[in-house]
Amino acid sequence: MNKEALIGVAEWLEAGAPHVGDVIGFNMEVGVEFSNSGCGAVCCIAGAVCQFNQPFHLQTGELGEVCFPKYPKHSPEDSVMGRAQGILGISDYEADELFTPNRDFVNWNNVTPVRAAKVIRNYIKTGVIDWDVGN
């Protein structure tokens, strides 16, 4: 587990997920969503791990549209979760639990930066991802 990367995200969340570089906020519903104004991206936990360590950069597509670069299918860079999992050095199970908790138990719209930070801090301390600890 890359504790330094997790601590960086937890500290950002504890500070209220302020605008830092290209990252302009926290939203558990999106991986990395760049704003239309081009001023940055809103990120979930996985997105923040990526943007603070190995950021995605937008590029111009064939039709002049702004888009993510194309990576080989099934490569670690193919998705936000895949890249974040690689950065953190965690298992598929841990990545699923941390980045996409079961919606039957966790309403992603209710995941605040404070709650996400508590879950991350608990995971660093105990090795257990427990979304109840953040309530």
N, C-alpha and C positions, 0 to 999 in steps of 0.2 A: 504494500500500500504506500503510495506516495503521499506521506503525511504533510509535507511542505505545501503541495498543491492544494490539498484539502483545507489546510489551515488558512491559506490565502483566500480561498472562496468563503470560508466561515467568517473571517475578519471583514471581508467586503459586505457580506450579508448582515453581520452585526452592526456595521456602520450605516445600515439602511439601504444598501445596494446603490451607492451613489454613482454618478457618471465618472468612470475611470477609463481613460483612453477611448477605445471604441465601444466600451460596454456602458450602456445608459440606463440599465435597470434590470429587475428580476421578474420573471414570469414563468411559473412551472409548466405552463401550457405550451411553450415554444422552446425549441432547441437554441437556435441563434436566429433572431429575426431583425434584419437591418431596417432602420427607419427610412421612410421615403425621402426625408430631408438629407440623408447621407451622413448624419452626425453620429451614428453609432448603432449598436445592436442591443436588443433586450434578450436576456438569456435565462435558461433554466440552470440547474446545478451543473449538468453536463456541458452546457454551452459556456458557462462561466469558466469551468475547468479548461476548456479549449481556448477561449479568448484570452485568458491570462497566461497560458503556457505555449500553445501552438495555434495561434489565431487563424480563423478562416478569413480570407480576404475576398472581397467581391471582385468580379471581373465582368467585362462586357461580352455579351453573347453575340451570336451570329447576326441577330436582328437588331443589335444595339441595346438589348435589354440588360439590366444588371442582374447577375446571378452568381451562385456559388461556382467555383471551378469544378470541372468534371474529374473525378478520381476513378480508378479502376474499380469495377463492381467487386464487392466483398473484400476490399482492402480496409485496413484500419481507418483510413481517412474517408471511407465511403459515407459515414454518417457522423453526426455530432456525438451520439452515444459511443460509437466504436472508437472514435478518436479519444474521447475522454476516458474510456475504459483503458485504453493503451497507456495514456499518460499516467493514470492512477495505478496501473498494474493490478487491477482487481478482477475477480472472476465474473463470468456472465451473470450468475445469480446475484452477486453483489451490485453489479451495474444496474440490473433490472430493478432491484429493491431500492437503490438510491435514486436513480434517475426517473423511473416510472413506477412508483408505488401503486399497488392495486387500487383502482378507483372505487371499489366496493368499500374500502376502509379509509381512503384518503381522497378528499375532494381537492383536486389540484388548484382550483380557484381560491381555496382557503389556505394555501401554503404561503405563509408570509416569509419575508427574509429572516425574521427572528426564529420562526419555527424550523426552517431549513437549516439555519446555523446550529440550532440545538441538536438536530438529528446528526449533522456532520460531526459536531464535537463529541457526541456520545459514541458514534462509530469509531472515531479516532481512539477514544479512551477504552472502549469495550470490545471493539471488533464486531459489534452487532448493529444492524441498521433497524432502528425501531422508531417508526413514525408517531407512536403514542407519546414518546418522550418530549416531542415538540409541542404538545397540546398545553 
